[in-house]
Amino acid sequence: MSAINRVVLIVLDSVGCGDAPDAAAFGDEGSNTLGNIARAVGGLNLPHLGAMGLGHLTDIEGVPPAEPLGACGRLTETGAGKDTTTGHWELGGVPLTQAFPTFPHGFPADLLAEFSARIGRGWLGNYPASGTEIIKELGEEHMRTGKPIVYTSADSVFQIAAHTTVIPLPELYRQCKIARNLLTGPLAVGRVIARPFVGQPGHFTRTEDRRDFSLTPPADTLLDVVKAAGLETMAVGKIEDIFAHRGITQSNHTGNNMAGVEATINFIRQGDPGLIFTNLVDFDALYGHRNNPRGYAEALEAFDARLPEILSALQAGDALMITADHGNDPTTPGTDHSRERVPLLISGQAVRPGLNFGARPRFSDLAATAADMLGLSWRGAGQSFAGQIMR
């Protein structure tokens, strides 16, 4: 097997395909993001993802099994969580053995007191909530008092929402950095998230200027290995935040799916060897967390319509990998992530066509395989199956 020049890795945030062997332990029996959305909307129109083998991975109404253009299969999460950071770190070769802490009853009073003292103002909220709902509940009071809205969710997150005319973006990001520095030890949440919004009471809208302030991965990830080899690591979307800006040589912090697709295509056309790592966030943020299967379906179809552009931009030494970081089934009663297996669709001139490699036992097999395909030594978690999928 000869090495290739570049791996283009696209994470469709939360696009799970069900069947996780430990779903019951997470309260997610029956969750199947792709399959249940397809049933809820009367079928999905995904001809290009279907041509890459998506229909082999679960029962998706409207997407029958087809001879894959390349290789297709599923990945199984082993990390102790089902959040964005846990999923991406394991895809990058660093599975977590202990879950990040969560705060279903809010954060400790002494932490909030110290946070308040350091930012020079009080706070509102401090309870688990939907981001769109909490700004409806507290947005007007926030505008009147100038106090940021602090909240969490079922994930390990400390979120700060603020109107951009009350707390400008630089100040909001500064407050997030203060919180990040305070949240250590048993309080070390996976991410602190800035949630800016605009508008007037009754008509608030969150902006695309979200920023995530993540913990640093505890070991070298695929990005670190690629960068250390003198290759380029190009991050699109919130990838730079998830990996705490480590192992990255170029980035484009896009705010929505279509901007992420454009940035990915632009990086492909640059021709730099190495790794392009993209997160497309809208599936999760706009539709999964809001229990909107119709919107989710339309977002999937919109991405599918752009897939030919991505495939046609690929160069001879490129391999495209499309996967996800967890599930978020919008047809279930809750609004949180779901423990599911995720698709892995691989295409490129060096990839064997017509191959269904089945269910891999860990997300980290992707990192080991990508490193192997690039001809790099890999000492992290996971087992390469590059020999199975490469011509």
C-alpha positions in Angstrom: 0.0 0.0 0.0 1.4 3.4 -1.0 0.8 6.5 1.0 -1.5 9.2 -0.2 -1.0 12.9 0.0 -4.1 14.0 1.9 -7.1 13.0 4.0 -10.2 15.1 3.8 -12.2 14.3 7.0 -15.7 15.7 7.2 -17.7 15.3 10.5 -21.5 15.6 10.0 -22.1 16.7 13.6 -24.6 14.3 15.3 -25.5 12.2 12.1 -25.6 8.8 13.9 -27.0 5.6 12.5 -28.2 3.8 15.6 -27.3 0.3 16.9 -24.7 1.3 19.6 -24.1 -1.8 21.6 -24.2 0.2 24.9 -27.1 2.5 24.0 -29.2 1.3 26.9 -26.5 2.4 29.4 -27.0 5.9 28.1 -30.8 5.8 28.0 -30.7 5.8 24.2 -32.3 2.4 23.2 -34.0 2.9 19.8 -32.2 6.1 18.9 -31.2 6.1 15.2 -30.8 9.6 13.9 -30.7 8.8 10.2 -33.2 6.0 10.2 -35.8 7.7 12.4 -35.6 11.0 10.6 -36.2 9.2 7.3 -39.3 7.5 8.7 -40.5 10.8 10.2 -40.4 12.7 7.0 -41.4 10.0 4.6 -38.0 9.3 3.1 -34.7 11.1 2.5 -33.3 12.1 -0.9 -29.6 11.5 -0.6 -28.4 10.1 -3.9 -24.8 11.0 -3.5 -24.4 9.8 0.1 -26.3 6.7 -1.0 -23.8 6.2 -3.9 -21.0 6.2 -1.2 -22.8 3.4 0.6 -24.9 5.1 3.2 -27.9 2.8 2.6 -25.8 -0.2 3.7 -25.4 1.2 7.3 -28.9 1.2 8.6 -32.5 1.2 7.2 -33.0 4.6 5.7 -36.2 5.1 3.9 -35.4 6.6 0.4 -31.8 5.5 0.5 -31.5 1.9 -0.6 -28.3 0.0 -0.5 -26.1 0.6 -3.5 -22.7 -0.5 -4.7 -20.4 1.9 -2.9 -18.1 4.2 -4.9 -15.5 3.3 -2.3 -15.6 1.8 1.2 -18.4 2.1 3.7 -19.0 1.0 7.3 -19.7 2.1 10.8 -17.6 3.2 13.8 -18.4 2.4 17.4 -17.8 4.9 20.2 -16.0 3.6 23.2 -15.3 6.9 25.1 -17.1 7.6 28.4 -19.6 10.1 26.9 -21.6 11.1 23.9 -20.7 14.7 23.6 -18.9 16.7 20.9 -15.5 16.7 22.6 -15.5 13.1 23.5 -16.5 12.0 20.0 -14.0 14.2 18.2 -11.1 13.4 20.5 -11.7 9.7 20.0 -12.0 10.2 16.2 -8.6 11.9 16.6 -7.2 8.9 18.4 -7.7 9.9 22.1 -10.6 8.0 23.7 -11.7 9.1 27.2 -11.9 6.6 29.9 -13.7 9.0 32.3 -16.6 11.2 31.4 -16.4 14.9 31.7 -18.4 16.2 34.8 -22.0 17.4 34.3 -24.0 19.7 36.5 -27.7 18.8 36.3 -28.4 21.1 39.3 -26.3 24.0 38.2 -22.8 25.0 39.2 -21.5 25.4 42.8 -22.2 28.8 44.4 -18.6 29.4 45.3 -17.6 29.0 41.6 -20.2 31.5 40.5 -19.2 33.9 43.2 -15.6 33.8 42.0 -16.7 34.1 38.3 -18.8 37.1 39.2 -16.0 38.8 41.0 -13.5 38.3 38.1 -15.9 39.5 35.4 -17.0 42.5 37.5 -20.8 41.8 37.3 -23.4 39.3 38.5 -25.0 36.5 36.5 -28.4 35.1 35.7 -29.6 31.5 35.3 -27.3 28.7 36.4 -29.5 25.8 35.5 -29.8 23.3 32.6 -31.7 24.7 29.7 -32.2 24.9 26.0 -30.1 27.8 24.6 -33.0 29.2 22.7 -35.4 28.9 25.6 -33.2 30.5 28.2 -32.7 33.6 26.2 -36.5 33.9 25.9 -36.8 33.5 29.7 -33.9 35.7 30.8 -32.9 37.8 27.8 -34.9 40.9 28.8 -33.6 40.8 32.4 -30.1 40.4 31.0 -30.5 43.5 28.8 -31.8 45.5 31.8 -29.1 44.4 34.3 -26.1 43.6 32.1 -25.6 40.3 33.8 -24.6 37.4 31.5 -26.8 34.3 31.4 -25.0 31.2 32.6 -26.5 27.8 31.9 -25.6 24.1 31.2 -27.2 21.1 29.5 -26.9 17.3 29.7 -23.5 17.8 28.2 -20.4 18.8 30.1 -20.6 22.5 29.2 -20.6 25.9 30.9 -22.4 28.2 28.5 -22.6 32.0 28.7 -25.3 33.8 26.6 -25.1 37.6 26.1 -26.7 40.2 23.8 -24.0 41.7 21.6 -25.1 45.2 22.5 -24.9 44.5 26.2 -21.8 42.4 26.3 -19.8 42.9 23.1 -18.1 39.8 21.6 -14.5 40.5 22.9 -15.9 40.9 26.4 -18.0 37.7 26.1 -15.0 35.8 24.9 -12.9 37.2 27.8 -15.6 36.0 30.3 -15.5 32.6 28.7 -11.7 32.4 29.1 -12.1 33.4 32.8 -14.6 30.6 33.3 -12.3 28.2 31.5 -9.5 29.0 33.9 -11.8 28.4 36.9 -13.2 25.1 35.7 -10.5 22.7 36.6 -10.2 19.5 38.7 -13.6 18.1 39.5 -15.2 21.1 37.8 -13.3 20.6 34.5 -16.2 20.6 32.0 -15.4 19.7 28.5 -16.2 23.1 27.0 -17.1 26.6 27.9 -19.2 28.0 25.1 -19.9 31.7 24.2 -23.5 32.1 23.0 -24.0 35.6 21.6 -27.5 36.7 20.5 -29.2 39.7 19.0 -32.7 41.1 18.6 -35.4 42.4 20.9 -37.4 40.7 23.7 -39.7 38.1 22.1 -37.5 38.0 19.0 -34.0 37.1 20.1 -31.8 35.2 17.7 -28.5 33.5 18.4 -25.6 34.5 16.1 -22.9 32.4 14.3 -20.2 34.0 16.5 -20.3 31.1 19.0 -16.9 30.0 20.3 -16.0 26.9 22.2 -13.2 26.9 24.8 -12.2 23.3 25.2 -9.9 21.4 27.5 -6.6 20.4 25.9 -6.5 16.8 24.7 -4.6 14.6 27.2 -2.4 13.0 24.5 -1.3 13.6 20.9 -4.1 13.5 18.4 -4.1 12.8 14.7 -3.7 16.5 14.2 -0.5 16.7 16.3 1.0 13.7 14.4 0.2 15.2 11.0 1.6 18.6 12.0 4.8 17.0 13.6 5.4 15.3 10.3 5.7 18.7 8.6 2.3 18.4 6.8 -0.6 20.8 6.9 -3.6 20.4 9.3 -6.4 22.6 8.0 -9.4 23.0 10.4 -12.9 24.1 9.3 -15.7 25.1 11.7 -15.3 24.5 15.4 -12.5 21.9 15.0 -9.9 24.4 16.2 -11.9 25.0 19.4 -12.6 21.3 20.0 -8.8 20.6 19.9 -7.9 23.8 21.8 -6.1 25.1 18.8 -3.5 22.4 19.1 -2.0 20.6 16.1 -3.5 23.0 13.6 -1.6 25.0 10.9 -4.5 26.7 9.1 -8.1 27.3 10.1 -11.4 28.8 8.9 -13.9 29.1 11.7 -17.0 28.9 9.6 -20.4 29.4 11.3 -22.8 27.2 9.3 -22.8 24.1 7.0 -22.6 25.7 3.6 -19.8 28.0 4.7 -18.0 24.9 6.0 -18.5 23.1 2.6 -17.1 26.2 0.8 -14.1 26.4 3.1 -13.4 22.7 2.7 -13.5 22.9 -1.1 -11.2 25.9 -1.0 -8.7 24.0 1.2 -8.8 21.0 -1.2 -8.1 23.3 -4.1 -5.1 24.8 -2.3 -3.4 21.4 -2.7 -1.5 21.4 0.6 -0.6 17.8 1.7 -1.8 16.6 5.0 -5.2 16.7 6.7 -8.4 18.8 6.2 -10.6 18.3 9.2 -14.1 19.8 9.0 -17.1 20.0 11.4 -20.5 20.8 9.9 -22.4 21.9 13.0 -26.0 22.8 11.8 -27.3 19.2 11.9 -26.8 19.1 15.7 -27.1 22.8 16.8 -30.1 23.8 14.7 -32.1 20.6 14.3 -31.1 17.8 16.6 -31.2 19.8 19.8 -34.5 21.4 18.7 -36.3 18.1 17.8 -36.8 19.2 14.2 -36.6 16.2 11.9 -37.9 18.1 8.9 -35.2 20.8 9.2 -32.6 18.0 9.9 -33.7 16.2 6.7 -33.5 19.3 4.6 -29.9 20.0 6.0 -28.9 16.4 5.0 -30.3 16.9 1.5 -28.6 20.3 1.2 -25.2 18.7 2.1 -25.8 15.8 -0.3 -26.4 18.3 -3.1 -23.0 19.8 -2.5 -21.2 16.4 -2.3 -20.5 16.2 -6.0 -18.5 19.5 -5.7 -16.4 18.1 -3.0 -15.8 14.8 -4.8 -14.9 16.6 -8.1 -12.4 18.9 -6.2 -10.5 15.9 -4.9 -7.0 15.4 -6.4 -5.4 12.1 -7.3 -3.7 11.6 -3.9 -6.7 12.5 -1.8 -9.1 10.3 0.2 -12.4 11.7 1.5 -13.8 10.4 4.8 -17.3 11.3 5.9 -18.3 10.4 9.5 -20.0 11.8 12.7 -19.2 12.3 16.3 -22.3 11.0 18.0 -26.1 10.9 17.4 -28.8 13.4 18.1 -32.1 11.8 17.2 -34.7 14.6 16.8 -37.6 12.1 16.9 -37.0 11.2 20.6 -38.5 13.1 23.5 -35.3 14.6 24.8 -33.1 17.2 23.1 -29.7 15.8 24.0 -27.2 13.7 22.1 -27.7 10.0 21.6 -25.3 7.1 21.9 -25.2 5.7 18.4 -22.7 4.2 15.9 -21.8 6.6 13.2 -21.3 6.2 9.4 -17.8 6.1 7.8 -17.9 6.6 4.0 -14.5 6.7 2.3 -13.8 7.6 -1.3 -10.9 8.5 -3.6 -8.8 7.0 -6.4 -6.7 5.0 -3.9 -9.8 3.5 -2.2 -11.2 0.1 -3.2 -14.7 0.4 -4.6 -17.6 -1.7 -3.6 -16.4 -2.5 -0.1 -18.5 -2.7 3.1 -16.1 -3.2 6.0 -18.8 -3.5 8.6 -18.8 -2.1 12.1 -15.4 -1.1 13.5 -15.1 -1.5 17.3 -13.9 2.0 18.0 -13.9 5.6 16.7 -10.1 5.7 17.1 -9.7 3.2 14.3 -10.3 6.2 12.0 -7.2 8.1 13.4 -5.0 5.0 13.0 -6.2 4.4 9.5 -5.9 8.0 8.4 -2.3 8.2 9.7 -1.5 4.9 8.0 -2.9 6.1 4.7 -0.7 9.2 5.0 2.4 7.0 5.6 2.8 8.2 9.2 3.8 6.3 12.3 0.8 6.0 14.7 1.2 5.2 18.4 -2.2 6.3 19.7 -5.3 4.3 20.3 -7.1 2.4 17.5 -6.1 -0.1 14.8 -5.6 0.7 11.2 -7.7 -1.0 8.6 -6.0 0.9 5.7 -4.8 -2.3 4.2 -8.4 -3.5 3.9 -9.7 -0.4 2.1 -6.8 0.7 0.0 -6.1 -0.6 -3.5 
